[in-house]
Amino acid sequence: MYHDQALIPIKTLAFERAVNVTLGLRSCAPRPTTGTAFDIAGTGKADPSSLVAALALAARLAAHTPALVPAK
């Protein structure tokens, strides 16, 4: 399955709260699933809920993840 296919039901059910997380890296990368919204940028219409959810998830994950120690 491609990541875009998985995002369809997630965005349909929880667009404002959805967070896209890339796993398998040295650190996780949570980010909003809403996109850039260039068409409404600067108009005051954008909803920051997905960004707030991504930041909250990143903070929770960081609190429970030991610091990475560089390999010698």
N, CA, C and O of each residue as an XYZ file, in Angstrom:
288
protein
N       0.836     -1.175      0.000
C       0.000      0.000      0.000
C       0.887      1.246      0.000
O       1.892      1.304      0.707
N       0.509      2.219     -0.784
C       1.220      3.483     -0.821
C       0.707      4.387      0.292
O      -0.445      4.262      0.708
N       1.545      5.291      0.777
C       1.131      6.121      1.899
C      -0.063      6.997      1.548
O      -0.888      7.273      2.419
N      -0.182      7.439      0.317
C      -1.331      8.259     -0.084
C      -2.645      7.490      0.040
O      -3.678      8.068      0.378
N      -2.602      6.182     -0.234
C      -3.813      5.369     -0.118
C      -4.242      5.242      1.345
O      -5.437      5.247      1.641
N      -3.297      5.130      2.242
C      -3.629      5.020      3.664
C      -4.151      6.337      4.216
O      -4.948      6.345      5.155
N      -3.712      7.442      3.647
C      -4.149      8.744      4.157
C      -5.588      9.077      3.789
O      -6.206      9.912      4.449
N      -6.134      8.455      2.763
C      -7.508      8.770      2.342
C      -8.505      8.537      3.475
O      -9.230      9.468      3.825
N      -8.581      7.334      4.070
C      -9.556      7.153      5.154
C      -9.206      7.955      6.403
O     -10.100      8.409      7.119
N      -7.924      8.131      6.668
C      -7.527      8.897      7.853
C      -7.980     10.342      7.724
O      -8.553     10.896      8.661
N      -7.731     10.956      6.578
C      -8.154     12.342      6.369
C      -9.673     12.464      6.346
O     -10.219     13.483      6.768
N     -10.352     11.445      5.861
C     -11.815     11.467      5.817
C     -12.403     11.440      7.222
O     -13.373     12.142      7.509
N     -11.812     10.624      8.102
C     -12.366     10.450      9.445
C     -11.863     11.471     10.464
O     -12.590     11.808     11.398
N     -10.647     11.963     10.307
C     -10.075     12.839     11.330
C      -9.137     13.872     10.725
O      -7.982     13.976     11.138
N      -9.613     14.626      9.765
C      -8.761     15.561      9.033
C      -8.048     16.540      9.968
O      -6.855     16.798      9.805
N      -8.777     17.086     10.946
C      -8.207     18.112     11.817
C      -7.182     17.553     12.794
O      -6.297     18.285     13.239
N      -7.283     16.274     13.137
C      -6.407     15.679     14.148
C      -5.387     14.714     13.572
O      -4.571     14.173     14.319
N      -5.408     14.486     12.289
C      -4.540     13.476     11.685
C      -3.083     13.919     11.677
O      -2.767     15.087     11.448
N      -2.204     12.952     11.933
C      -0.763     13.195     11.926
C      -0.108     12.085     11.111
O      -0.394     10.906     11.318
N       0.757     12.458     10.197
C       1.495     11.514      9.373
C       2.854     11.306     10.034
O       3.566     12.276     10.295
N       3.222     10.052     10.309
C       4.493      9.758     10.979
C       5.319      8.841     10.086
O       4.843      7.794      9.647
N       6.548      9.238      9.824
C       7.476      8.396      9.087
C       8.275      7.589     10.098
O       8.945      8.151     10.964
N       8.202      6.282      9.983
C       8.912      5.393     10.899
C      10.121      4.781     10.197
O      10.246      4.873      8.976
N      10.996      4.166     10.958
C      12.146      3.496     10.386
C      13.358      4.389     10.212
O      14.367      3.964      9.650
N      13.270      5.617     10.686
C      14.404      6.527     10.631
C      15.099      6.528     11.992
O      14.620      5.884     12.926
N      16.201      7.227     12.117
C      16.865      7.337     13.427
C      15.990      8.097     14.405
O      16.123      7.920     15.616
N      15.113      8.924     13.912
C      14.143      9.616     14.756
C      12.826      9.641     14.002
O      12.806      9.531     12.776
N      11.736      9.786     14.722
C      10.436      9.818     14.050
C      10.203     11.216     13.477
O      10.836     12.185     13.897
N       9.306     11.306     12.533
C       9.038     12.583     11.876
C       7.535     12.828     11.778
O       6.966     12.684     10.696
N       6.875     13.197     12.883
C       5.445     13.500     12.790
C       5.230     14.823     12.063
O       5.983     15.778     12.249
N       4.201     14.863     11.240
C       3.886     16.111     10.532
C       2.396     16.137     10.214
O       1.755     15.091     10.123
N       1.857     17.326     10.049
C       0.431     17.444      9.741
C       0.112     16.788      8.404
O       0.960     16.736      7.512
N      -1.098     16.294      8.270
C      -1.510     15.668      7.015
C      -2.285     16.627      6.127
O      -2.775     16.232      5.069
N      -2.400     17.866      6.537
C      -3.279     18.798      5.835
C      -2.694     19.408      4.576
O      -3.450     19.895      3.736
N      -1.405     19.403      4.414
C      -0.804     20.009      3.229
C      -0.498     21.478      3.451
O      -0.603     21.974      4.573
N      -0.127     22.169      2.405
C       0.352     23.546      2.524
C      -0.732     24.608      2.477
O      -0.551     25.686      3.043
N      -1.836     24.341      1.828
C      -2.970     25.277      1.735
C      -2.556     26.638      1.181
O      -2.954     27.673      1.714
N      -1.777     26.638      0.141
C      -1.348     27.894     -0.474
C      -2.540     28.769     -0.878
O      -2.450     29.997     -0.849
N      -3.644     28.139     -1.249
C      -4.799     28.913     -1.716
C      -5.446     29.756     -0.619
O      -6.142     30.725     -0.923
N      -5.230     29.406      0.655
C      -5.829     30.198      1.735
C      -4.769     30.829      2.638
O      -5.104     31.404      3.674
N      -3.504     30.727      2.259
C      -2.426     31.302      3.067
C      -2.627     32.801      3.244
O      -2.902     33.518      2.282
N      -2.486     33.266      4.480
C      -2.605     34.690      4.771
C      -4.024     35.215      4.860
O      -4.223     36.415      5.048
N      -5.015     34.346      4.728
C      -6.406     34.805      4.778
C      -7.045     34.633      6.150
O      -8.143     35.136      6.386
N      -6.368     33.921      7.063
C      -6.944     33.661      8.374
C      -7.923     32.501      8.389
O      -8.584     32.266      9.400
N      -8.028     31.769      7.280
C      -8.970     30.653      7.175
C      -8.356     29.308      7.551
O      -9.085     28.343      7.782
N      -7.032     29.228      7.615
C      -6.369     27.955      7.870
C      -6.661     27.467      9.286
O      -6.739     28.264     10.221
N      -6.820     26.158      9.436
C      -7.055     25.532     10.731
C      -5.760     24.867     11.173
O      -5.301     23.936     10.510
N      -5.153     25.315     12.277
C      -3.871     24.770     12.712
C      -3.975     23.475     13.522
O      -2.966     23.019     14.060
N      -5.141     22.880     13.625
C      -5.345     21.711     14.495
C      -4.407     20.553     14.185
O      -3.872     19.943     15.111
N      -4.191     20.233     12.916
C      -3.316     19.122     12.562
C      -1.864     19.437     12.924
O      -1.128     18.546     13.349
N      -1.450     20.678     12.763
C      -0.100     21.081     13.162
C       0.063     20.947     14.675
O       1.080     20.442     15.150
N      -0.928     21.394     15.422
C      -0.881     21.287     16.883
C      -0.817     19.817     17.301
O      -0.065     19.467     18.211
N      -1.595     18.958     16.646
C      -1.575     17.524     16.952
C      -0.208     16.924     16.639
O       0.282     16.091     17.401
N       0.413     17.328     15.540
C       1.739     16.822     15.175
C       2.784     17.260     16.193
O       3.648     16.469     16.572
N       2.714     18.506     16.637
C       3.657     18.988     17.642
C       3.466     18.271     18.976
O       4.443     17.934     19.643
N       2.221     18.038     19.364
C       1.937     17.322     20.609
C       2.462     15.889     20.542
O       3.047     15.395     21.506
N       2.257     15.227     19.414
C       2.765     13.865     19.255
C       4.292     13.849     19.291
O       4.887     12.975     19.922
N       4.922     14.797     18.628
C       6.382     14.871     18.633
C       6.901     15.060     20.055
O       7.895     14.442     20.437
N       6.245     15.898     20.835
C       6.660     16.126     22.223
C       6.500     14.856     23.058
O       7.380     14.519     23.851
N       5.378     14.150     22.884
C       5.159     12.905     23.635
C       6.197     11.850     23.255
O       6.730     11.162     24.126
N       6.480     11.724     21.979
C       7.463     10.735     21.533
C       8.860     11.099     22.027
O       9.625     10.221     22.426
N       9.193     12.375     22.002
C      10.518     12.812     22.457
C      10.693     12.558     23.946
O      11.796     12.248     24.395
N       9.624     12.684     24.712
C       9.704     12.472     26.158
C       9.962     11.006     26.499
O      10.498     10.702     27.565
N       9.585     10.102     25.603
C       9.737      8.670     25.874
C      10.838      8.014     25.055
O      10.959      6.789     25.053
N      11.632      8.801     24.370
C      12.688      8.259     23.531
C      14.052      8.653     24.100
O      14.313      9.837     24.309
N      14.915      7.682     24.349
C      16.244      8.052     24.835
C      17.004      8.844     23.781
O      16.803      8.647     22.583
N      17.857      9.722     24.222
C      18.649     10.531     23.294
C      19.525      9.613     22.448
O      20.058      8.615     22.933
N      19.658      9.969     21.189
C      20.528      9.177     20.306
C      21.984      9.507     20.601
O      22.361     10.676     20.686
N      22.773      8.497     20.753
C      24.197      8.674     20.992
C      24.921      8.333     19.697
O      24.743      7.239     19.160
N      25.732      9.251     19.189
C      26.435      8.967     17.929
C      27.338      7.739     18.079
O      27.953      7.534     19.126
N      27.409      6.936     17.033
C      28.285      5.761     17.035
C      29.737      6.221     16.984
O      30.075      7.193     16.310
N      30.585      5.501     17.710
C      32.013      5.861     17.722
C      32.773      5.085     16.683
O      33.985      5.257     16.548
